[in-house]
Amino acid sequence: MSVKAFKLVSAVEREMLMGDKNYINIECIECCGKNLYVGTNDCFIYHFLLDEKMSTAGKITFAATKQLHKYLGLKKPVSELKAASALTRLLVLCDNTITLVNMINLEPVPTGARIKGAVTFTLNENPVSGDPFCVEVCIISVKRRTIQMFMVFEDRVQIVKEVFTPEQPCAVAVDGYYLCLALTTQYIILNYNTGVSQDLFPYCSDEKRPIVKRIGRQEFLLAGPGGLGMFATVDGISQRAPVHWSENVIGAALCFPYVVALDDEFITVHSMLDQQQKQTLPFKEGHILQDFEGKVIVATNKGVYILVPLPLEKQIQDLLASHRVEEALVLAKGARRNIPKEKFQVMYKRILQQAGFIQFAQLQFLEAKELFRSGQLDVRELISLYPFLLPTSSSFIRSHPPLHEYADLNQLTQGDQEKMTKCKRFLMSYLNEVRSTEVANGYKEDIDTALLKLYAEANHESLLDLLVSENFCLLTDSAAWLEKHKKYFALGLLYHYNGQDAAALQLWVKIVDGDIEDSTRSDLYEYIVDFLTFCSDQDLVWKYFEWVLQKNEEVGVQIFTKRPLEEQEKNNINPDDIISCLNKYPKARVKYLEYLVLERKIEKEKYHTHLAVLYLEAILQLKSVTTDNCTEATELLLKLRSLLQKSDLYRIHFILDKIQGTDLHMESAILYGKLEEHEKALHILVHELKDYHAAEEYCIWNSENRDMQYRRRLFHMLLSVYLNPGTSDCALVMAAVDLLNNHAAEFDASLVLQVVPDSWSVQLLSPFLAGAVRQSIHTKRMTQAALGLAQAENLIYKYEKVKQRGTPVLLSDKKVCQVCQNPFCEPVFVRYPNGGMVHTHCAADSHLNSNMIHHSSSSSNQT
């Protein structure tokens, strides 16, 4: 694919060289700075000064000014010219002799120093001598298969080395000690210092002209078989892929990153980076192509031309303009070595950004994202393509010159809605990725606001995630956009994030009431309840509590029952105030009292009594409207019984008075139990309810956390009720028998035998009697075991007491206290394990006491 990398500009016109002498031909050229030297077939050397000029249109031209010309007097063509600027010498090869002439006046050196017998020669651009005042010259000698190395000084030459080759050499290039040679049938690398050679690849010198050119440190370019330009290092390997040029190439030059090749009709330009042919320039009758310090010069027999490279930046921009992104990036990377580091970094980032927009326009989003990231794109450049996404307050101005040619997304997609949707999806993904990275620094408001707008427009599920997490969405822009797209729930979240809870609740209430439509959340009412539950603004809670309860009492009351306890304590919320407000909402009031009594376990009589009364009234109300046991009534009965059984704080007589005259016998029995009127309670359970199992359960739960005697008393009361002489119900007899047989351990067998009828058989009571005997034996044995353990423990204590006695302690009025040094006046003292005796009041000093214990050697005290 073509790239305009060079422009061919004339440097020396034919008339300046030969006038009307058609027989004069150019044989060789040399360029050193502005100095251009031309050797001709009539043994003349011409010296020109090249002046580079830039026209107003930006075109480069060269004006050649002839300085002088010199005839060498040999009537032979000047074969080669090489400048040695450090010596101000020009090396001229004519008639197999290299002559040293002055670069300024073209006069031979006075000493007449020269090198004879040279077929061709080249300079060592990586010299090994280290002498700055000489150049190293390598020649192919007229001697067969011979290479000679010379050191050339200002006015003398000195042979250094003579090397023999396996075949006759045709062309040579040198780098340090390494010679790259084109022999008759092959290319080789030869170290002339060690004599070690390395074969490269074969070729036929009879069929084509060999090319050997040094292109860099220890690297050469060779004309290989099959029209290939081969790269080879001094180690005999190729580190670059070959370039494809014509079969009949006659010259090559290097102008990084390009290799320029010359054949009979064309100049071709090949990239060293991707090995592709980039440019073709028609050029007939050319026979010389050389590069001099980055300047590429080409010549015919009659004229000299310069290949002027276009600036790499322009080449890259041309590639980008034709959407050849990969080639542009390859060229940009290759340009690194020719551009200062800081300038290159700025240029390369811009190129990456431009390439990213090209890929973006082609909907190659993965490639575009990577290029945007690598180029550190100001993300607002991308956002600005999308109409109305940047906040109105944004001060962003697009890069100049622009990174792309598009006014906006509509122009880029040409109104194609499918493409536009894809572009918006990409921007959503890209902004979501970069918003938490360094790319977003300084632009977080622009990024989050744009992201919110995209989410809202696309009805994207991530809109809510954005608003409930940390974000920098601008309130004014975002609110208007959300309202435009009827995202009222999301707008409420935005208000909440910005501390405007009142505005948020007002919106959400309107949604629930149907004043505005938004189906984002089907459970919005429950969400509002939850929001108010954890809302720290008490005014808002009281403002909306009635609305919440009117919708659903049982759910709405959660704004009080699920509120964090520390929040309630912090705001000094009085439960009495809440109960007063809940008077119009009976279900909510019950739920709140249940919360106080059962969850928070507040031990206040009024709450317990109030809850019991509410249960009772609800039950009686339900019983008055229906005779069937509905589920609600059953649940309320269970709650009432549980409260009456477990609580000891309600007003028993008050509740009992309210129950009188109703059929709530079980509840009456529970209340009599609370009053310790167990006989009444058991009478109700046995004779009115005839619920014998409930009577047994009554004895059990009423005796919880009581001693054995209390439990036995209750069970004996129940037995007495069953065996009341005034009743002869067989069911009661059977209940009594079951009671005895099932709870034998709860009775005193001797008392039971006194009250049971004489008519009962032993077989009838055999389970009870067996259990009673077992219990009696068990009790006896446990008592004996306890007695034995107590006796053993007593024996241990006696032994310890004997041990503690030890030797007698003698106290007399001559003994003095070790603390106060006063004598003992009473037969009361404290003796420490080390034998020291002190007054009891002196021992009370804890500090001294700890010191005494610290120095003691025993672990026991005697008093």
Salt bridges, closest charged atoms under 4 A:
GLU107 OE2 - LYS70 NZ 3.03
GLU125 OE1 - ARG214 NH1 3.46
GLU154 OE2 - ARG89 NH2 3.45
GLU162 OE2 - LYS143 NZ 3.41
ASP175 OD2 - ARG214 NE 2.50
GLU219 OE2 - ARG240 NE 2.90
ASP274 OD2 - LYS278 NZ 2.85
ASP291 OD2 - LYS213 NZ 2.83
GLU313 OE2 - LYS343 NZ 3.96
ASP318 OD2 - LYS314 NZ 3.22
GLU327 OE1 - LYS278 NZ 2.53
GLU327 OE2 - ARG324 NE 2.90
ASP378 OD2 - ARG380 NH2 2.94
GLU418 OE2 - LYS422 NZ 3.80
GLU433 OE2 - LYS369 NZ 3.13
GLU433 OE1 - ARG373 NH2 2.25
ASP446 OD2 - ARG380 NH1 3.87
ASP448 OD1 - ARG435 NE 2.93
GLU457 OE2 - LYS424 NZ 2.97
ASP477 OD2 - LYS453 NZ 3.42
ASP501 OD1 - HIS496 ND1 2.67
ASP513 OD1 - LYS551 NZ 3.07
ASP523 OD1 - ARG521 NE 2.97
GLU546 OE1 - LYS584 NZ 3.03
ASP576 OD2 - LYS606 NZ 2.83
GLU594 OE2 - LYS639 NZ 3.26
GLU605 OE2 - ARG651 NE 3.99
ASP648 OD1 - LYS674 NZ 2.56
ASP663 OD2 - LYS623 NZ 3.99
GLU667 OE2 - ARG641 NE 2.56
GLU676 OE1 - HIS678 NE2 2.95
GLU676 OE2 - ARG706 NH2 3.34
GLU677 OE1 - LYS680 NZ 3.20
GLU688 OE1 - HIS665 ND1 3.11
GLU696 OE1 - HIS743 NE2 3.10
GLU697 OE2 - HIS693 NE2 3.81
GLU746 OE2 - ARG711 NH1 3.79
